Amino acid sequence: MAERLISADGHIDMTYCPPELWSDAAPPDWKSLVPHTVERDDGLHWVIDGADVGMWNGLGPIFTKFAAGVSSHLDEMKDLGFTWDHRRGALARPTDPGCRLEDLDRDGVHAEVIYGCLRLNDIIKDPAIREFCCAAYNDWAASFAKRSDPKRVFPLALIPNSSPAAGAAEVERCAKLGLRGGEMAFKGMTLPLWHRDWDAVWRASAECRFPISFHSTGFKALKAPLDREMEKQYLAQWQTVITALFQLDTMEVLVSLLASGACERFPDFNFVLGESGVTWLPYVFDRLDMAYEDRGRSIGLKMKPSDYFRRQGYVTYQQDKYLEPILPLIGDDRIMWGSDFPHPDSLWPHSHEVLDRNLANLPQTARRKIVHDNAAALYDIA
């Protein structure tokens, strides 16, 4: 346990947030439109504009109830103190400052960079309300860091994707709040990620030294079960397909950003592919460089597209057994490990054991960069 770890990918999902976080701050005519909780027989439900979007203190990004036997790791987490109690006043461990630190200590993790409410930009359609909710969460996140330990807990800001102007303004505001970076949802953007208008955000990010992250959220066009009965019958197959492909949707982010020319125009802009895995990158680099040479030279890049990633991009991962042979193709200064706590995919509380297995053959200098130094440098973590 002597190795000092920084997790570049922890989570605070909307499900765990204080029940009245948004509704207490909202204007009276917005109370029903922002996320708020409604008490029912089985506990508190998150509701937005009349739509039930899941349980308060539910499981992970889709706010479901715990069921024993569905996930061996969730069963283990329950045995170690997670209760997922949905009643008002129950303990939500991920947003309790003391519990957050206890769980970091149990996993032997020194500090973590935390992704926030990934679903807000999917489930809130009105741009103004989305921007309000992002700002309210960011104020709370800055407070949460101070109430837990500002030297160990580093929440990322939610940057609205409703418009470039709104996104840039929130980058500048959150940098002044003391947050170290932000995350943007790339699905549901008003404009494609490669559109030049997003330069307002990349410029603000570069000027504020405020890296922008894009977290995987799974492919949205997978062939789903045709009805509930089919889903029940083939639940194991369906969940396996979703989980296996979940991280690969950030391929779109990678090629869109590099093809946009943003890194050429803003050399101080840094971006992160969150929870994306690593070993698929070399193929996409090769394919993108070929496509640029054949069809995209009018973009006017001075280097190959893949070289901009090696200068300005980062990727986070939980575990990847095939990391060693492809490390020279990516660069050991571009990769950051993350535990994914407290999601079902997370390594908690076995992060050290998993890293010992997966990184056993790496040089110590490369290993230290991946598990600590790269995140420490990018987010200015002492």
Buried (B, 14 or more C-beta within 10 A) or exposed (E): EEBBBBBBBBBBBBBBBEBEBBBEBBEEEBEEBBBBBEEEEEBBBBBBBEEEBBBBBBBBBEBBEBEEEBBEBBBEBBEEEBEBBBEEEEEBBBBBBEBBBEBBEEBBBBBBBBBBBBBBBBBBEBBEBBBBBBBBBBBBBBEBBEEBBEEBBBBBBBBBBBBBEBBBBBBBBBBEEEBBBBBBBBBBBBEEBBEEEBBBBBBBBBBBBBBBBBBBBBBEEEEEBEEEEEBEEEEEEBBEBEEEEBBBBBBBBBBBBBBBBBBBBBEEBBBBBBBBBBBBBBEBBEEBBEEBEEEBEEBEBEEBBBBBBBEBBBBBBBBBEEBBEBBEBBBBBBBBBBBBBBBBBBBBBBBBEBBEEBBEEBEEEBBBBBBBBBBBEBBEBE
